[in-house]
Amino acid sequence: MSQHANLLFSKIIDENNPQALVKYGITERDLTTDGERATYRFIRDYVEKNGQVPSYATVTAQCPAFIHTPMVSDPYEYLAKQIKQQSAVSQFEAFVNEGELQQLFNEYGEKDMQTFIDVLQKELESIKMNTNIRSKIGRTLDEIKSDFKAEYLKREEGKSSKRWNTPFDQLTKVISGWFSGDVYGIMAESGRGKTYLIGVIVDSLLRQGATVLLKEFEVKEFVFFARLVSIITAVDETFTDELGRKVGIPNKEILSGSLEDIVRDKFIEVIDALDSYYPGKLYFQGKSDKSLTRTLDDLERELLTSAVDVVILDPFYGLTDVYGKNANKTAGGAAEYAATRFEQIIGDNDVVGFYTVQATVEKKQTDEDGERELKIPTRDQVKTSKRLLDIATNLIGFDSVEKQHIAMLGIEKGRNGGEDFRLELTALFDYGVLRELPTGEEAAKQFGF
């Protein structure tokens, strides 16, 4: 056992001060030998069970590596800093000697040294943060005011890219848009169009210049982009149907390879220009793709290696982290931990986070004509971890009735208000249409007023 760990444990025992480990952030990870970690665990567990620190005789009997040193006069902060210093050395040596540095260089350095340096800086910053003694618990109002004012002025002038409009004007007015650092959940019953809604959101974000990382765990690349081309051409109002509605290229005809004449020509034109069409950039990972990764560790590394504004997981339970047991071996603990960690990753990287989740199917409700009624699912219909719902700044429910060409979304949870908001939409999924119902003059034109 190192000298400073022995001294710190001796001082804590003599002064019966269990809070010292917490106050100075000493964790098992900071300790470099098995003996130190065993002593740490014994003291911690004893305090949890008995409410006080064990005697030096008890610790000596239970932990052979511990040697008691009476009357330690060194301050706690000094001892903690020395332990953190040794921990930093140990972590850096492991990073270099165990091959992780070489692995990073092999993965990035030979292709892009700037990316390698960025990732290396993040790794070193992580070691620094994990071994730092924090003497401040937060920023004071005096420290905050200038940064807060500067950020507001930047947003006022439109120079901040921390907010993105939603695809729907009325929704944007209610929630003010999608904000970096926040998580947005989308829930719907199976087959009701939540992935189609994701496509519309992606199209909207790319048109605004956002860089989007989309993980489609259940949709293959060709299927997703067939939908996206329909959405692109619908938003651009490329075609008009027999009822005078502005629509896009039929999705089913793309999937079946049966486009003809002018529609086929437009399809080829859109595909040829797809890489330059949007101001934004899309990183796509689809079902069965070799590029598709399924862990939060992978996601965190991807965000460290590429500049991304928005992350979308469709659906959330496509992550392998959601299944199994967590460190405490509690049922459902893995999903709860995955939700919490996803929220932390989104906040730490200052990106917008989206996830979709399936709601359980309820008994169909029909109107007097026998048609199924629109019904936005409630949060009680989501059977995964309730923690997943808690992390959402806004939880958005979605439903559609394809035969009636209608859909509805609503806010089931809003940290900043907007709960019970409902928005009816026109839904012609096969033609790329998911848009707000016309109002005012636009609605009157349809009836010749």
Secondary structure, 3 states (H helix, E strand, C coil): CCHHHHHHHHHHHHHCCCHHHHHCCCCHHHCCCHHHHHHHHHHHHHHHHHCCCCCHHHHHHHCCCCCCCCCCCCCHHHHHHHHHHHHHHHHHHHHHHCCHHHHHHHHHHCCCHHHHHHHHHHHHHHHHHHCCCCCCCCCCHHHHHHHHHHHHHHHHCCCCCCEECCCCHHHHHHHCCEECCCEEEEEEECCCCHHHHHHHHHHHHHHCCCEEEEEECCCCHHHHHHHHHHHHHHHCCCEECCCCCEECCCHHHHHHCCCCHHHHHHHHHHHHCHHHHCCCEEEEEECCCCCCCCCHHHHHHHHHHCCCCEEEEECHHHCHHHCCCCCCCCCCHHHHHHHHHHHHHHHHCCCEEEEEEEECCCCCCECCCCCECCCCCCHHHCCCCHHHHHCCCEEEEEEEEHHHCEEEEEEEEECCCCCCCEEEEEEEHHHCEEEECCCHHHHHHHCCC
